[in-house]
Amino acid sequence: METNDTPRLNLLGDQSASAGGCCGGGSCGCGHGAAETASAPASSDAAATEYLVTGMTCGHCVASVKEEVGAVAGVRAVDVALVKGGASRVTVTAEGPIDEAAIRAAVEEAGYQLA
């Protein structure tokens, strides 16, 4: 008898955590969790800087900020502690000094504001 060990892909994400839907709080149907963090390890010579970002309400918001900020030159990792409807803490780990104007532009490109 043959078995298929291929894991199943859940395209709807885990929606059991809480209700609210995308950008309304809780898990959203786009597949992003409500509190995602980057998994890229930082090296010992990397520097971390924290920013407060307003307007994020769900995992999709977090993913958008992580994508835009992660594309800034020198950024190695982006971690987000989501505060729905408040100021979320965004920790940016980079190879050297981080240009705040570039981070601000990336956050605004994602549709949010630095606090």
C-alpha positions in Angstrom: 0.0 0.0 0.0 1.4 3.4 -1.0 1.2 6.4 1.3 1.5 10.1 0.4 3.8 11.9 2.9 3.4 15.2 1.1 2.1 17.8 3.6 -1.2 19.5 2.8 -1.1 23.2 1.9 -3.7 25.3 3.8 -4.3 28.3 1.5 -6.9 29.8 3.9 -4.6 30.0 6.9 -5.6 29.1 10.5 -8.8 31.0 11.1 -9.6 29.3 14.4 -7.6 31.8 16.6 -10.2 34.6 16.6 -12.8 36.2 14.5 -12.5 39.5 12.7 -11.0 38.7 9.3 -8.4 40.6 7.4 -7.6 44.1 8.7 -10.4 43.7 11.3 -8.4 41.9 13.9 -7.7 38.2 14.4 -6.6 35.8 11.7 -7.3 36.7 8.2 -8.2 34.7 5.2 -5.1 35.7 3.3 -3.1 33.1 5.2 -1.1 35.3 7.5 -1.2 34.8 11.3 -2.1 37.7 13.6 1.4 38.0 15.1 4.1 37.0 12.7 7.8 37.6 13.2 10.8 37.2 10.9 12.8 34.0 11.2 16.0 35.1 9.7 18.8 34.8 12.2 21.0 37.9 12.9 24.7 37.7 13.1 26.8 39.0 16.0 27.9 42.1 14.0 24.3 43.1 13.2 22.7 46.1 14.9 19.0 46.3 15.8 16.8 49.4 15.8 13.2 49.6 17.0 10.5 51.7 15.4 6.8 52.2 16.3 4.4 51.8 13.4 0.7 52.8 13.6 -2.3 51.4 11.7 -1.5 47.7 11.5 -4.4 45.4 12.6 -3.6 41.9 11.3 -1.1 39.5 9.9 -1.5 40.8 6.4 -0.5 44.3 7.6 2.6 42.7 9.3 3.5 40.9 6.2 3.3 44.1 4.1 5.6 46.0 6.5 8.0 43.1 6.7 8.2 42.9 2.9 8.8 46.6 2.3 11.2 47.2 5.2 13.0 43.9 4.4 13.8 45.3 0.9 15.7 48.3 2.3 19.5 47.9 1.6 21.4 46.3 4.4 18.3 45.0 6.3 18.8 41.4 7.5 15.7 40.8 9.5 12.4 42.5 10.5 10.5 41.4 13.6 7.0 42.8 14.3 5.2 42.8 17.6 1.6 43.5 16.5 -0.5 45.8 18.6 -3.9 45.9 16.8 -5.1 49.4 16.4 -2.1 50.8 18.4 1.6 51.3 17.8 3.3 48.1 16.8 7.0 47.6 17.6 9.0 46.9 14.5 12.6 45.7 15.2 14.9 46.0 12.2 18.2 44.2 12.2 20.8 45.5 9.7 24.4 45.1 8.8 25.2 48.6 9.9 23.5 51.9 10.6 20.0 52.1 9.3 18.8 55.1 7.3 15.6 56.1 9.1 14.3 58.0 6.0 14.5 54.7 4.0 12.7 52.8 6.8 10.0 55.6 6.9 9.6 55.4 3.1 9.3 51.6 3.2 6.7 51.7 6.0 4.7 54.4 4.1 4.9 52.3 0.9 3.3 49.5 2.8 0.5 51.9 3.8 1.4 52.7 7.4 3.1 55.5 9.4 6.1 55.6 11.9 4.8 56.9 15.2 
